[in-house]
Amino acid sequence: MKKIRVLVVDDSMLFRESVIKELSKDEEIEIIGAAKNPFEARNMIIKERPDVISLDIQMPKMDGIEFLKKLIPQYPIPVVMISSISKKVFEALDAGAVDFVVKPETRLGIKKEEFVKEVIKKIKLASTANVKRLKSHMEFVSANKVRNYKGKLIAIGASTGGTEATSKILRELNENMPGIVIVQHMPKGFTKIYAERLNETTFLNVKEAQEGDIIKPGHVFIAPGEKHIEIRKKNDEYYIKINTKEKVNGHKPSVDVLFKSVARFAGKNAMGVILTGMGKDGAEGLLEMKKNGSYTIGQNKESCVVYGMPKAANDINAVRKQLDIEEISKHITDYYNK
């Protein structure tokens, strides 16, 4: 069995040593080196050519984000960021990181065992990722003909690679769109930051979803971390329903939970979009949406960081149209303006 060759980059010796000790226990992982700053890391990358890099954001001399911007164009290696809760995580994802893991901190209630388990999981996932970059330029599309989208709804589900894929789609939609509800697999604390970031970079009104929020045209609602999100309908309006039940498909929030509620309450008035991510979360829900008359879109293999969730949906015939990430926003706009 070929092992995943990993380079650990972190300025804390204690952190490097403790992580390496734990990661080395996994028979599928081989630690090929440890670096305390980006300059050491660069030399090791040239010499060892690791399969995956675990990279701290906060480091002396050059931070992890600046290093990523220099690294990815020259060496397209999957990178898993290690970070505390910060907006910088999304800058790192913009710069080319595949995913991130939250550092263990007492105040966040994250235990070392859980952290190591998550790092191992993300490293294995990153080793299969397609690190081809998305176009990162801003491409706003101004509103043209104003339409009444009351009673219409768009539901989007994504996981690994989805923060950038979803961001790209929203940047290219105008404010004259049906209400949008999104499940992005992400830890508690980050979803609010992500929503605020999207709100600053799109024409749409974006926020972290709360119980009872009315889903209006031109508004986007991001499922909060560690909570499921569903929709309900009252007096011709859709609204947000939050629940804290057990994980579904290993996730909370779960795309399936959202999609199944959309199938039930919106049916033919909805569109479902499933984007890059590992596993099968969202596939069954998207199929229910399609059976109930919803229009469904799946991201294609070539543009996915991980072609897992869209593939699972496509395999059970839940997807009406497979599209490259570059085409999805235009297709959505054309669909609602026809």
PLY file of the C-alpha trace (Angstrom):
ply
format ascii 1.0
element vertex 338
property float x
property float y
property float z
element edge 337
property int vertex1
property int vertex2
end_header
0.00 0.00 0.00
1.39 3.39 -1.05
1.44 5.77 1.89
0.42 9.44 1.78
3.62 11.48 2.18
2.94 14.48 4.41
4.97 17.59 5.25
4.00 19.37 8.51
4.63 23.14 8.58
4.13 24.91 11.94
6.26 27.31 13.99
5.51 25.56 17.30
7.98 22.76 18.06
5.62 21.26 20.64
2.76 21.31 18.16
4.88 19.84 15.35
6.18 17.02 17.50
2.82 16.11 19.03
1.02 16.14 15.66
3.75 14.12 13.96
3.67 11.54 16.74
-0.09 11.06 16.36
-0.18 11.17 12.56
2.62 8.60 12.34
0.41 6.07 14.11
-1.83 5.90 11.04
-0.58 3.18 8.69
-1.68 5.12 5.59
0.39 8.23 6.41
4.14 8.82 6.23
5.57 12.06 7.67
8.43 13.03 5.35
9.45 16.13 7.28
8.57 19.06 9.53
9.33 22.74 8.95
9.05 25.67 11.36
8.60 28.32 8.65
7.81 28.64 4.93
11.47 28.96 3.95
12.34 25.58 5.46
9.16 24.19 3.94
10.08 25.38 0.43
13.39 23.51 0.54
11.69 20.34 1.76
9.01 20.59 -0.93
11.64 20.82 -3.67
13.58 17.88 -2.23
10.81 15.56 -1.02
7.75 16.46 -3.17
5.11 15.60 -0.52
1.62 14.41 -1.47
-0.04 16.71 1.11
1.07 19.64 3.26
-0.41 20.55 6.64
0.16 24.30 7.07
-0.32 26.70 9.98
-1.72 30.13 9.06
0.13 32.16 11.71
3.91 31.90 11.29
6.90 34.28 11.53
8.70 35.76 8.46
5.89 34.80 6.08
2.35 33.72 7.01
0.70 30.65 5.59
-1.52 32.61 3.19
1.36 34.47 1.55
3.23 31.17 1.31
0.23 29.53 -0.36
0.05 32.28 -2.98
3.68 31.64 -3.88
3.49 27.84 -3.57
0.39 26.77 -5.50
1.30 28.28 -8.91
4.68 26.49 -8.81
3.82 23.31 -6.92
0.10 22.35 -7.07
0.19 20.28 -3.88
-2.98 19.76 -1.76
-2.74 21.84 1.43
-4.74 21.43 4.66
-4.68 24.58 6.79
-4.48 24.44 10.60
-6.16 27.48 12.13
-8.09 29.00 15.00
-11.45 30.59 14.13
-10.56 33.48 11.83
-11.49 35.17 8.55
-8.00 34.24 7.37
-9.22 30.68 6.78
-11.23 31.92 3.81
-8.26 33.88 2.51
-6.32 30.61 2.64
-9.05 28.79 0.73
-9.03 31.63 -1.81
-5.28 31.18 -2.15
-5.57 27.47 -2.96
-5.89 25.44 0.25
-8.09 22.35 -0.11
-9.54 22.37 3.42
-8.88 23.38 7.02
-8.97 21.99 10.55
-9.68 24.03 13.69
-6.84 24.06 16.23
-7.61 22.48 19.60
-8.44 25.25 22.06
-9.99 24.76 25.48
-12.49 27.58 25.02
-13.81 25.95 21.85
-14.19 22.57 23.51
-12.06 20.87 20.85
-10.14 17.91 22.26
-6.74 16.86 20.95
-8.04 13.40 20.01
-10.84 14.90 17.93
-8.40 17.32 16.30
-5.94 14.58 15.29
-8.77 12.44 13.96
-9.99 15.37 11.85
-6.47 16.15 10.55
-6.01 12.52 9.46
-9.40 12.54 7.74
-8.66 15.82 5.91
-5.16 14.69 4.86
-6.55 11.51 3.32
-9.25 13.49 1.56
-6.75 16.12 0.34
-4.54 13.41 -1.16
-7.35 12.67 -3.66
-8.19 16.31 -4.41
-7.94 18.11 -7.70
-6.02 21.31 -6.90
-6.80 23.06 -10.16
-7.68 26.59 -9.13
-10.97 28.34 -9.71
-10.91 31.77 -11.30
-10.68 34.14 -8.36
-11.62 37.42 -10.03
-14.78 39.26 -9.07
-17.39 39.06 -11.81
-20.56 40.83 -10.74
-23.58 40.51 -13.01
-25.86 43.51 -12.73
-29.59 43.05 -12.56
-31.57 43.51 -15.75
-35.23 42.66 -16.07
-36.88 42.60 -12.64
-39.04 39.53 -12.07
-41.19 38.36 -9.21
-39.50 35.33 -7.67
-41.76 35.04 -4.64
-42.54 31.36 -4.13
-39.33 30.26 -5.89
-36.31 28.83 -4.09
-32.73 27.68 -4.79
-31.05 25.12 -2.47
-27.28 24.53 -2.67
-25.22 21.82 -0.96
-21.41 21.57 -0.83
-18.46 20.24 1.14
-14.70 20.13 0.39
-13.91 22.83 -2.16
-17.41 24.19 -1.79
-16.57 27.49 -0.10
-14.90 28.69 -3.28
-17.37 27.02 -5.66
-20.37 28.54 -3.87
-18.65 31.91 -3.62
-18.00 31.90 -7.36
-21.64 31.14 -8.16
-22.99 33.85 -5.84
-20.54 36.49 -7.12
-21.89 35.96 -10.60
-25.59 36.21 -9.70
-27.45 39.49 -9.47
-29.79 40.61 -6.69
-32.83 39.74 -8.82
-32.78 36.04 -7.88
-35.03 33.69 -5.86
-34.12 33.20 -2.21
-31.14 30.86 -1.75
-30.51 28.42 1.12
-27.06 26.82 1.47
-25.59 23.94 3.42
-21.78 24.03 3.43
-20.08 21.43 5.65
-18.22 23.70 8.06
-17.52 23.83 11.81
-19.39 26.01 14.28
-18.07 29.57 14.33
-16.90 29.63 10.72
-20.33 29.75 9.07
-21.08 33.25 10.41
-17.69 34.51 9.18
-18.29 32.85 5.81
-21.73 34.46 5.48
-20.30 37.90 6.34
-17.56 37.43 3.76
-20.08 36.50 1.05
-22.27 39.45 2.01
-19.35 41.81 1.37
-18.46 40.32 -2.02
-21.83 39.82 -3.76
-24.91 41.81 -4.74
-26.98 39.43 -2.61
-27.92 39.82 1.06
-26.14 36.96 2.83
-26.43 35.93 6.49
-26.09 32.91 8.77
-29.58 31.40 9.00
-31.67 31.77 12.14
-34.93 30.16 13.23
-37.88 31.81 11.50
-35.96 33.77 8.85
-38.21 34.51 5.85
-36.58 33.40 2.59
-37.00 36.44 0.34
-35.77 37.00 -3.24
-32.22 38.34 -3.33
-31.40 36.89 0.11
-29.05 34.00 0.93
-29.06 31.92 4.13
-26.06 29.82 5.25
-26.77 26.88 7.56
-25.07 27.42 10.95
-22.34 24.97 11.98
-23.50 22.02 14.10
-27.17 22.66 13.25
-29.42 21.27 10.52
-31.43 23.65 8.38
-34.81 22.97 6.80
-37.50 25.01 5.09
-41.18 25.31 5.87
-43.99 27.16 4.08
-46.64 29.48 5.47
-48.93 31.89 3.58
-47.00 31.46 0.31
-43.67 32.24 2.00
-40.82 29.92 2.88
-39.05 30.27 6.19
-36.08 28.69 7.99
-36.48 25.87 10.49
-33.43 24.93 12.59
-32.99 21.57 14.30
-30.17 20.10 16.37
-30.86 16.40 15.84
-28.10 13.82 15.27
-25.72 13.99 12.32
-26.97 12.71 8.97
-24.45 11.07 6.64
-21.83 12.03 9.21
-22.64 15.75 8.93
-24.43 18.49 10.82
-25.54 20.51 8.93
-26.52 17.93 6.35
-27.36 18.66 2.72
-29.88 15.78 2.68
-31.84 17.32 5.55
-32.19 20.58 3.62
-32.90 19.00 0.22
-35.56 16.65 1.58
-37.42 19.53 3.21
-37.21 21.49 -0.05
-38.60 18.50 -1.95
-41.52 18.35 0.46
-42.40 22.04 0.76
-41.19 23.63 -2.50
-41.18 20.82 -5.09
-41.51 22.15 -8.64
-40.87 25.71 -7.43
-37.32 24.87 -6.39
-33.90 24.33 -7.91
-31.29 22.07 -6.28
-27.54 22.43 -6.87
-25.00 19.92 -5.55
-21.34 20.92 -5.58
-17.90 19.47 -4.86
-17.45 17.34 -1.74
-16.56 13.92 -0.38
-19.21 11.30 0.31
-22.86 11.10 -0.67
-24.60 13.73 1.47
-27.31 15.40 -0.60
-27.71 12.68 -3.24
-30.92 11.15 -1.86
-32.38 14.55 -1.07
-31.64 15.82 -4.58
-33.36 12.74 -6.02
-36.44 13.50 -3.91
-36.36 17.07 -5.20
-36.19 15.88 -8.79
-39.04 13.41 -8.28
-41.15 16.26 -6.85
-40.52 18.43 -9.91
-37.46 20.47 -8.92
-34.82 21.35 -11.48
-31.48 19.82 -10.40
-27.87 20.64 -11.25
-24.66 18.79 -10.38
-21.09 20.09 -10.69
-19.05 18.05 -13.16
-16.01 15.94 -12.32
-13.50 18.15 -14.13
-14.23 21.25 -12.03
-14.70 19.56 -8.63
-12.00 19.57 -5.99
-13.55 16.26 -4.88
-16.07 14.58 -7.19
-17.90 12.68 -4.47
-21.28 14.23 -3.66
-22.12 15.23 -7.26
-21.08 11.78 -8.48
-23.26 10.04 -5.89
-26.20 12.18 -7.01
-25.52 11.61 -10.69
-25.15 7.84 -10.16
-28.73 7.58 -8.86
-30.08 9.81 -11.65
-30.81 12.75 -9.32
-29.09 15.29 -11.61
-30.86 16.76 -14.64
-27.87 18.80 -15.79
-24.13 18.36 -15.10
-22.12 21.55 -15.52
-18.64 22.96 -15.06
-18.44 25.42 -12.15
-17.72 28.13 -14.72
-21.15 27.54 -16.29
-23.46 27.13 -13.30
-24.24 30.77 -12.45
-25.04 31.62 -16.09
-27.24 28.53 -16.35
-29.14 29.55 -13.20
-29.62 33.09 -14.55
-30.76 31.82 -17.95
-33.16 29.34 -16.32
-34.94 32.04 -14.32
-34.94 34.60 -17.15
-36.33 32.37 -19.88
0 1
1 2
2 3
3 4
4 5
5 6
6 7
7 8
8 9
9 10
10 11
11 12
12 13
13 14
14 15
15 16
16 17
17 18
18 19
19 20
20 21
21 22
22 23
23 24
24 25
25 26
26 27
27 28
28 29
29 30
30 31
31 32
32 33
33 34
34 35
35 36
36 37
37 38
38 39
39 40
40 41
41 42
42 43
43 44
44 45
45 46
46 47
47 48
48 49
49 50
50 51
51 52
52 53
53 54
54 55
55 56
56 57
57 58
58 59
59 60
60 61
61 62
62 63
63 64
64 65
65 66
66 67
67 68
68 69
69 70
70 71
71 72
72 73
73 74
74 75
75 76
76 77
77 78
78 79
79 80
80 81
81 82
82 83
83 84
84 85
85 86
86 87
87 88
88 89
89 90
90 91
91 92
92 93
93 94
94 95
95 96
96 97
97 98
98 99
99 100
100 101
101 102
102 103
103 104
104 105
105 106
106 107
107 108
108 109
109 110
110 111
111 112
112 113
113 114
114 115
115 116
116 117
117 118
118 119
119 120
120 121
121 122
122 123
123 124
124 125
125 126
126 127
127 128
128 129
129 130
130 131
131 132
132 133
133 134
134 135
135 136
136 137
137 138
138 139
139 140
140 141
141 142
142 143
143 144
144 145
145 146
146 147
147 148
148 149
149 150
150 151
151 152
152 153
153 154
154 155
155 156
156 157
157 158
158 159
159 160
160 161
161 162
162 163
163 164
164 165
165 166
166 167
167 168
168 169
169 170
170 171
171 172
172 173
173 174
174 175
175 176
176 177
177 178
178 179
179 180
180 181
181 182
182 183
183 184
184 185
185 186
186 187
187 188
188 189
189 190
190 191
191 192
192 193
193 194
194 195
195 196
196 197
197 198
198 199
199 200
200 201
201 202
202 203
203 204
204 205
205 206
206 207
207 208
208 209
209 210
210 211
211 212
212 213
213 214
214 215
215 216
216 217
217 218
218 219
219 220
220 221
221 222
222 223
223 224
224 225
225 226
226 227
227 228
228 229
229 230
230 231
231 232
232 233
233 234
234 235
235 236
236 237
237 238
238 239
239 240
240 241
241 242
242 243
243 244
244 245
245 246
246 247
247 248
248 249
249 250
250 251
251 252
252 253
253 254
254 255
255 256
256 257
257 258
258 259
259 260
260 261
261 262
262 263
263 264
264 265
265 266
266 267
267 268
268 269
269 270
270 271
271 272
272 273
273 274
274 275
275 276
276 277
277 278
278 279
279 280
280 281
281 282
282 283
283 284
284 285
285 286
286 287
287 288
288 289
289 290
290 291
291 292
292 293
293 294
294 295
295 296
296 297
297 298
298 299
299 300
300 301
301 302
302 303
303 304
304 305
305 306
306 307
307 308
308 309
309 310
310 311
311 312
312 313
313 314
314 315
315 316
316 317
317 318
318 319
319 320
320 321
321 322
322 323
323 324
324 325
325 326
326 327
327 328
328 329
329 330
330 331
331 332
332 333
333 334
334 335
335 336
336 337
